[in-house]
Amino acid sequence: MKPLTMSAAESFRLLSTNKLAAVIDVRSESEYAKAHFDNTLNIPILSDAHRHQVGLTYKTEGSEAAKVLGHKLVSGNYKDRMIQQWCESINSHPQQPALIFCWRGGLRSRLAQDWVYQNGFDVIRVESGYKGLRHEALKIIENPAPFVVLSGMTGAGKTSLIHKLRHIVDLEALANHRGSAFGSYFGASQPQQATFENKLAQALYQVADNTVLEDESPNIGRCHVPDLFYARMATASMVMIETSARIRAMEIFKEYIQTPFAAGMPLPELEISFAKNVERIRNKLGGLECDNIKSLLRHSFQFDALNEDFADVYLDWIERLLTHYYDKLYMHSLSLKSRKTLFKGSWQECFEFLTQLHHEK
């Protein structure tokens, strides 16, 4: 029986639209950590330690010796456990197609496919492997369907609005970061750059025309929005939320202080984190303004953040930070973009406009 294969293009489609399909990435742990796709399971055929040994043998003794060593390392109980894991993954969704791939669709995935078949299961090998899937992802990023950018100054509620809509791509969720110097999630890590781009491509593949993206800077934490895609964002049609600085400060207070505090984050730790972040932008704020904000910040954290009677002491420094730094940054960034404004209004008005826009499509 000829081994089953699937093109990288069709495999990318399946990977992006069918979360129930078993998709096994047999590359090593470090390869997977550096770059992978959502909805894949990493069960390596060669561990990092194995690859290191095989690589050294290849350099010193040649390819045949390296292959012999590879087969020796992947044998016995290790091989049996690995094949069992592959088969269990495939059998977990018996009515769904199962895919398997390595770096280029070469020796590792061919061996894995053969061993799975010998144990009574069919699995489809992805032609060109991860490299082919990556190529498909980059094509999607470079040629996305038309989209609309939801803009508005920091704290305007852009994230909460897009999550009320059906057709969205949440760049901050993909990057696991809320943007800005204060945007990291406590105790959370961000994906590697290639993984972020792969996640973006998968998200873009699933949406139709006029999907909504939140306006972002080129960098979302350590994740960089791909240049060609960001260039599209800079010229995309825009809907803008207009809200007062005080209301925006309240939204920041709720999301960045009250929510983590209610979840168990001690106020002193929050204070230290915010003070460090303010200090990081000292040069942009100016020394005197930086000291003023930090003084107000220290004073505010003496009060219970969950007691609404004390909200104003927090809002004072948050609003000052917005008007003296983030609003200026936003206006400068906006001035560099050539966007058509479809609509401006309150949060609710923008929500209604975007809902109607999708409904008309």
Buried (B, 14 or more C-beta within 10 A) or exposed (E): EEEBBBEBBBBBBBBBEBEEBBBBBBBBBEBBBEBBBBBBBBBBBBBEEBBEBBEEBBEEEEEEEBBEBBEEBBEEEEBEEBBEEBBEBBEEBEEBBBBBBBBBBBBBBBBBBEBBBEEEBEBBBBBBBBBBBBEBBBEBBEEBEEBBBBBBBBBBBBBEBBEEBEBBBBBBBBBBBBBBBBBBEEEEEBBBBBBBBBBBBBBBBEBEEBBBBBBBBEEBBBBBBBEEBBEBBBEBBBBBBEBEBBBBBBBBBBBBBBEBBEEEBEBEEBBEBBBEBBBEBBEEBEEEBBBBBBEBBEEBBEBEBEEEEBBBBBBBBBBBBBBBBBBEBBEEBBEEBEBEEBBBBBBEBBBEBBEEBBEEE
